Amino acid sequence: MNALVSLVLLLAAAPARTETVRIEAADSLVLVGTLALPARTPAPAIVLLHGSEAGRRDNAFFRAVRDRLVGDGFAVLGYDKRGVGESGGTYVETPDLLVPARDAASAVAFLAARPDIARIGIIGISQGGWAAPLAATLEPRVAFVVAVSEPGMSPLEQSGFQRASEWIEQGLAPADAQAARAMRTLLFEYWHGDVPRVRADSAWAAVRAQPWFGRVTQSEELFARLAPYEHVPPASALPPAFARAVREHYFHDPIPVAERLRVPVLHLYGEADRHLPVAESAAAFRAAYARAGNAEATIRVIAHAGHGMQAVTADAECFGCLPEARLAWAPAAGWLDTLSTWLEKERR
C-alpha cells in the first residue's frame, strides 16, 4: 500500500471533531448545538431539523445521520430546539412554521461565516420536513434540501390522518374513524373562519349522537373537552395557545413552498409510516415539482421503515405498542445508504 493510499484511509477513518456552538436566531434568542466536523475541511455542511417533539441535538435519529454523513465527509450541525436542552426560548409543539424555518436559516448563516464550511444543505424530519424547504426559500445559501417524512398536506390534514389511524388501531370502524376525522377538520375550519357557525353546530349535534362518539372522546382530547357542549364554542373562547396554533400552524400548505424551491431536493418516506398517507404525499410533491419545473427533485420510499426511518417488522407502525418498544429506535435497512448516495453530488 503506497503512502498516498494510506493517508486517504487514515483520514477517512479519523473520528469527527465536535464543537459546542451558539447560534443567534433572528429574534436574538440563542440556540445551542453541536457541530461535528470531518477530518478534511473545508467541507460541505448539513443542518439537522427536528420533528414536533421536544428535540435535543443528541437524539438517536440525529446521531445516526451525523455519524453516517460525517463519515461521508460532511460537517453536521444539530441544535436543541427552542426551549429544549440548552437553547433559549419556549418549546412549542405546534409553532408557526416560519419560526423553525428562520432558526434553520440562522444556522445556515452561522455556518456560512466559517472558513471550514463550503456549500450548505438542510435535512428535516416530519415537522422539520415542512420547515426545511421553507428555510430554503428564506436563505439563498441553502444549496440542497432533504425532507424526511414530510406530509404533502397541511398539519391539520396530517394530524387528522394520524388520529384516524390511531382510532382504527383501537378498534373503531374505518368509516366511523373517517367521520370523526371529518368533524375534527370542520371544527378547525370553523375556528379558522372558513365555515359558518350554523354548519359547525349542525355537524357537531349529529356527531354527538353517534354511537361511536364516546369511544372517540376517550382518546381525542379535543372531542373530550367539547363533549359537554351542545354548541361549538367560538374561536374567541379557545385557550390562547390553541387559538394561536389554529391561526399560525394547522393551515400551513407545503405545496406552494415546494413550488418555490429552486435547489435539489430529496424526499424520503417510510413504506410502513402511519402518521401520513405516503402515496398521496409523494404524488402531491411530484406534481408540485413538475409544475415548477424542478428537475432535481427525487422521491424515494424505504421498505420496512416507519415515520422516523426506524425499522418496522410488521406491515405498519404500531401506535399502541408499549412505550419502550416505540422508543427503541433502530434505523431501517437501506435508508442511510439511499441518503448517502443522493448526497454524493453535493460533496463537490
Phi, psi and omega per residue, in radians:
M1 nan 2.202 -3.102
N2 -1.373 2.963 -3.034
A3 -1.129 -0.641 -3.115
L4 -1.143 -0.792 3.109
V5 -1.086 -0.713 3.124
S6 -1.070 -0.715 -3.135
L7 -1.144 -0.749 3.127
V8 -1.069 -0.788 3.137
L9 -1.129 -0.651 3.128
L10 -1.134 -0.750 3.132
L11 -1.152 -0.693 -3.132
A12 -1.139 -0.559 -3.093
A13 -1.532 -0.170 -3.071
A14 -1.137 2.419 3.136
P15 -1.194 2.727 3.121
A16 -1.220 2.589 2.957
R17 -1.619 2.394 3.134
T18 -2.091 2.559 3.082
E19 -2.295 2.472 2.932
T20 -1.486 2.204 -3.054
V21 -2.159 2.731 3.118
R22 -2.128 2.157 -3.057
I23 -1.967 2.169 3.100
E24 -1.511 2.068 3.141
A25 -1.350 3.027 -3.072
A26 -1.061 -0.504 3.139
D27 -1.706 0.349 3.092
S28 1.288 0.014 3.042
L29 -1.214 2.584 -3.091
V30 -1.839 2.222 3.050
L31 -1.827 2.354 -3.101
V32 -1.882 2.282 -3.084
G33 -2.453 3.129 3.052
T34 -2.104 2.201 3.070
L35 -1.843 2.064 3.078
A36 -1.752 2.246 -3.073
L37 -1.998 2.426 3.080
P38 -1.309 3.033 -3.091
A39 -1.138 -0.575 -3.082
R40 -1.896 2.208 3.075
T41 -2.313 2.771 0.062
P42 -1.170 2.606 -3.057
A43 -2.310 2.656 2.969
P44 -1.156 2.666 -3.043
A45 -2.248 2.735 3.120
I46 -2.329 2.336 3.034
V47 -1.736 2.291 -3.134
L48 -1.758 2.344 3.134
L49 -2.064 2.363 -3.133
H50 -1.308 2.919 2.931
G51 -1.427 -2.708 -3.060
S52 -1.343 -0.215 -3.100
E53 -1.191 2.914 3.055
A54 -1.328 1.360 -2.916
G55 -1.398 2.333 3.031
R56 -1.826 2.757 -3.057
R57 -1.269 -0.126 -3.123
D58 -1.941 0.363 -3.120
N59 -1.243 2.938 -2.999
A60 -1.106 -0.709 -3.139
F61 -1.098 -0.837 3.137
F62 -1.062 -0.731 -3.120
R63 -1.100 -0.744 -3.121
A64 -1.117 -0.773 3.138
V65 -1.160 -0.782 -3.120
R66 -1.059 -0.847 -3.085
D67 -1.085 -0.705 -3.135
R68 -1.192 -0.824 -2.997
L69 -1.364 -0.525 3.020
V70 -1.117 -0.675 3.068
G71 -1.119 -0.446 3.099
D72 -1.484 -0.060 3.110
G73 1.801 0.172 3.118
F74 -1.695 2.572 2.858
A75 -1.470 2.485 -3.070
V76 -2.289 2.226 -3.138
L77 -2.039 2.123 2.991
G78 -2.166 2.506 -3.125
Y79 -2.379 2.711 3.067
D80 -1.153 2.405 3.097
K81 -1.126 2.866 3.069
R82 -0.926 2.302 3.095
G83 1.305 0.186 -3.110
V84 -2.176 2.503 3.100
G85 1.014 -2.201 -3.092
E86 -1.663 -0.045 -3.121
S87 -1.367 2.604 3.123
G88 -1.388 3.112 3.079
G89 1.569 -2.898 -3.085
T90 -2.131 2.286 3.101
Y91 -1.249 2.309 3.079
V92 -2.258 2.116 -3.098
E93 -1.208 -0.592 -3.090
T94 -2.129 1.259 -3.055
P95 -1.440 2.874 2.800
D96 -1.035 2.117 -3.011
L97 -1.168 -0.216 3.012
L98 -1.147 -0.454 -3.119
V99 -1.164 -0.996 3.093
P100 -1.130 -0.498 3.105
A101 -1.174 -0.726 3.109
R102 -1.195 -0.623 3.062
D103 -1.084 -0.725 3.106
A104 -1.120 -0.698 3.096
A105 -1.086 -0.666 3.085
S106 -1.128 -0.665 3.104
A107 -1.154 -0.655 3.085
V108 -1.129 -0.764 3.114
A109 -1.079 -0.675 3.103
F110 -1.063 -0.804 -3.132
L111 -1.182 -0.660 -3.084
A112 -1.114 -0.393 -3.135
A113 -1.443 -0.099 -3.089
R114 -1.642 2.391 3.135
P115 -1.256 -0.284 -3.121
D116 -1.607 0.148 -3.122
I117 -2.072 2.379 3.088
A118 -1.808 -2.221 -3.121
R119 -1.193 2.687 -2.972
I120 -2.289 2.356 3.061
G121 -2.229 3.067 -3.109
I122 -2.284 2.381 2.982
I123 -2.077 2.149 3.101
G124 -2.209 2.510 3.126
I125 -2.021 2.375 3.076
S126 1.004 -2.002 3.083
Q127 -1.003 -0.629 3.050
G128 -1.132 -0.418 3.045
G129 -1.183 -0.574 3.009
W130 -1.241 -0.716 -3.032
A131 -1.287 -0.590 -3.055
A132 -1.084 -0.890 3.100
P133 -1.104 -0.624 3.115
L134 -1.097 -0.715 3.090
A135 -1.071 -0.650 -3.137
A136 -1.165 -0.457 3.071
T137 -1.394 -0.295 3.140
L138 -1.642 -0.539 -3.006
E139 -2.108 1.879 -3.059
P140 -1.168 -0.214 3.132
R141 -1.460 -0.020 3.044
V142 -1.288 2.095 -3.034
A143 -1.654 -0.386 -3.139
F144 -2.838 2.793 -3.092
V145 -2.370 2.415 2.959
V146 -2.119 2.096 3.128
A147 -1.915 1.959 -3.123
V148 -1.715 2.118 3.104
S149 0.996 0.732 3.064
E150 -1.432 2.090 3.080
P151 -1.146 2.392 3.092
G152 -1.533 0.757 -3.058
M153 -2.801 3.056 -3.126
S154 -1.249 2.794 3.023
P155 -0.995 -0.565 3.097
L156 -1.111 -0.839 3.140
E157 -1.144 -0.734 -3.125
Q158 -1.121 -0.817 -3.121
S159 -1.145 -0.571 3.075
G160 -1.173 -0.704 3.081
F161 -1.068 -0.778 -3.131
Q162 -1.118 -0.753 3.114
R163 -1.039 -0.776 -3.134
A164 -1.095 -0.686 3.095
S165 -1.067 -0.724 3.127
E166 -1.138 -0.770 -3.131
W167 -1.096 -0.701 3.124
I168 -1.146 -0.711 3.089
E169 -1.070 -0.573 3.139
Q170 -1.403 -0.007 3.043
G171 1.881 0.009 3.110
L172 -1.270 2.455 3.107
A173 -1.076 2.456 -3.116
P174 -0.930 -0.700 -3.141
A175 -1.116 -0.685 3.124
D176 -1.211 -0.679 3.109
A177 -1.089 -0.706 3.126
Q178 -1.213 -0.584 3.080
A179 -1.159 -0.717 3.094
A180 -1.145 -0.690 3.102
R181 -1.093 -0.741 3.136
A182 -1.097 -0.654 3.108
M183 -1.182 -0.728 3.110
R184 -1.031 -0.786 3.113
T185 -1.072 -0.751 -3.128
L186 -1.079 -0.674 3.118
L187 -1.062 -0.824 3.131
F188 -1.103 -0.695 3.138
E189 -1.146 -0.621 3.066
Y190 -1.121 -0.846 -3.138
W191 -1.149 -0.456 3.119
H192 -1.398 -0.193 3.130
G193 1.614 0.268 -3.074
D194 -1.744 -0.180 -3.080
V195 -2.309 2.347 3.122
P196 -1.195 2.679 -3.076
R197 -1.081 -0.651 -3.092
V198 -1.077 -0.641 3.114
R199 -1.219 -0.723 3.127
A200 -1.101 -0.753 -3.130
D201 -1.139 -0.718 -3.135
S202 -1.113 -0.787 3.132
A203 -1.141 -0.682 -3.127
W204 -1.126 -0.726 3.119
A205 -1.086 -0.710 -3.128
A206 -1.172 -0.694 -3.116
V207 -1.201 -0.714 -3.125
R208 -1.083 -0.372 -3.127
A209 -1.544 -0.099 -3.096
Q210 -1.332 2.507 -3.120
P211 -1.125 -0.403 -3.124
W212 -1.509 -0.127 -3.015
F213 -1.047 -0.726 -3.131
G214 -1.079 -0.651 3.126
R215 -1.155 -0.681 -3.125
V216 -1.162 -0.673 -3.113
T217 -1.132 -0.347 3.133
Q218 -1.243 -0.413 -3.093
S219 -2.128 -0.091 -3.134
E220 -2.031 1.828 -3.066
E221 -1.032 -0.643 -3.128
L222 -1.064 -0.847 3.125
F223 -1.150 -0.651 -3.138
A224 -1.078 -0.719 3.136
R225 -1.199 -0.579 -3.091
L226 -1.555 -0.255 -3.027
A227 -0.883 -0.694 -3.115
P228 -1.241 -0.238 -3.013
Y229 -1.622 2.292 3.043
E230 -1.355 -0.506 3.129
H231 -2.045 2.483 -3.128
V232 -1.232 2.219 3.118
P233 -1.109 2.573 3.109
P234 -1.275 2.934 -3.129
A235 -1.038 -0.542 -3.124
S236 -1.150 -0.327 -3.135
A237 -1.637 -0.043 -3.117
L238 -1.308 2.640 2.993
P239 -0.984 2.438 -3.048
P240 -0.923 -0.733 -3.102
A241 -1.152 -0.666 3.132
F242 -1.238 -0.711 3.100
A243 -1.064 -0.683 3.105
R244 -1.099 -0.751 -3.136
A245 -1.107 -0.659 3.087
V246 -1.080 -0.743 -3.129
R247 -1.228 -0.742 -2.865
E248 -1.893 -0.346 -2.997
H249 -1.983 -0.964 -2.866
Y250 -1.169 -0.359 -3.070
F251 -1.848 0.296 3.042
H252 -1.074 2.308 3.133
D253 -1.925 1.973 -3.087
P254 -1.366 -0.237 -3.049
I255 -1.229 -0.831 3.060
P256 -1.058 -0.551 3.077
V257 -1.118 -0.802 3.118
A258 -1.043 -0.667 -3.128
E259 -1.179 -0.348 3.126
R260 -1.602 -0.154 -3.117
L261 -1.213 2.332 3.118
R262 -2.169 0.421 -3.138
V263 -2.195 2.837 3.054
P264 -1.024 2.434 -3.123
V265 -2.449 2.428 3.074
L266 -2.094 2.238 2.995
H267 -1.852 2.259 3.080
L268 -2.079 2.303 3.123
Y269 -2.235 2.621 3.022
G270 -1.625 2.237 -3.124
E271 -1.010 -0.547 -3.070
A272 -1.701 0.228 -3.117
D273 -1.184 2.218 3.080
R274 -1.949 0.128 3.093
H275 -1.469 -0.304 -3.108
L276 -2.696 2.732 3.080
P277 -1.384 1.859 -3.002
V278 -1.114 -0.888 -3.086
A279 -1.089 -0.725 -3.140
E280 -1.137 -0.735 3.133
S281 -1.131 -0.811 3.135
A282 -1.047 -0.734 -3.129
A283 -1.142 -0.685 -3.135
A284 -1.109 -0.717 3.138
F285 -1.286 -0.651 3.085
R286 -1.017 -0.769 3.139
A287 -1.141 -0.691 -3.138
A288 -1.101 -0.791 -3.113
Y289 -1.231 -0.559 3.077
A290 -1.135 -0.758 3.098
R291 -1.084 -0.671 -3.086
A292 -1.422 -0.215 -3.115
G293 1.295 0.429 3.108
N294 -1.500 1.740 -3.099
A295 -1.419 -0.074 -3.108
E296 -1.825 0.522 3.082
A297 -1.790 2.302 -3.095
T298 -2.237 2.425 3.113
I299 -2.227 2.222 3.139
R300 -2.280 2.466 3.077
V301 -1.979 2.191 -3.064
I302 -1.676 2.162 -3.141
A303 -1.141 2.512 3.056
H304 1.008 0.575 3.111
A305 -2.077 2.536 3.092
G306 -1.702 -2.897 -3.061
H307 -1.081 -0.614 -3.137
G308 -1.667 0.353 -3.075
M309 1.052 0.438 3.057
Q310 -1.495 2.696 3.114
A311 -1.189 2.323 3.109
V312 -2.149 2.102 -3.079
T313 -1.545 -0.395 3.105
A314 -1.537 -3.004 3.141
D315 -1.204 -0.508 -3.105
A316 -2.697 2.909 3.099
E317 -1.059 2.707 3.115
C318 -1.992 2.064 3.114
F319 -1.313 -0.574 -3.026
G320 -1.659 0.189 3.138
C321 -1.146 2.839 3.112
L322 -1.034 2.502 -3.094
P323 -0.941 -0.703 -3.096
E324 -1.156 -0.526 3.103
A325 -1.258 -0.683 -3.117
R326 -1.270 -0.491 -3.099
L327 -1.526 -0.172 -3.128
A328 -1.415 1.394 -3.034
W329 -1.373 2.171 3.006
A330 -2.307 2.353 -3.050
P331 -1.143 2.436 3.074
A332 -1.159 2.526 -3.127
A333 -1.069 2.270 2.994
G334 1.610 -0.283 -3.024
W335 -1.273 -0.671 3.103
L336 -1.202 -0.558 3.052
D337 -1.115 -0.754 3.118
T338 -1.073 -0.755 3.118
L339 -1.088 -0.840 -3.122
S340 -1.056 -0.754 -3.120
T341 -1.084 -0.777 -3.137
W342 -1.147 -0.593 -3.076
L343 -1.384 -0.150 -3.088
E344 -0.928 -0.741 -3.090
K345 -1.234 -0.294 -3.122
E346 -1.525 -0.001 3.120
R347 -1.498 -0.077 -3.101
R348 -1.204 nan nan
